[in-house]
């Protein structure tokens, strides 16, 4: 398994590249430069653990993605960018939560479980978002809520099964 720092750097780089490619496809250079600046802001937020810096970076990436979609950028790139930015924010929040705790076996297992759950949620969320972009199904909102709840319940059950197998 990759170390947390490597996963964080990959998420930040891919989020910035998705935003950059989306704005570049429009020929919007100021937006593309802001996308690259968001990647640098993530690195600064990790280095200088200022309160609220990670949240500001997440909001900036989300705002850039919304601006990109409204400008006509490919929504797939913007969805991936926001998902990866959310994963980077989660890793910084995990680092902040574990800052004062000594590194024991239990802490390492918690980190491993947290990162596994993050990967599962990120993968499933991006897959569902991309599938939703490809398929256009017309269904009642209540049925959509039911299917979303069913998907969340199913993912939770799969996660519990995987957790039990990894402990045995």
Order of alpha helices (4+ residues) and beta strands (2+ residues): alpha-alpha-alpha-alpha-alpha-alpha
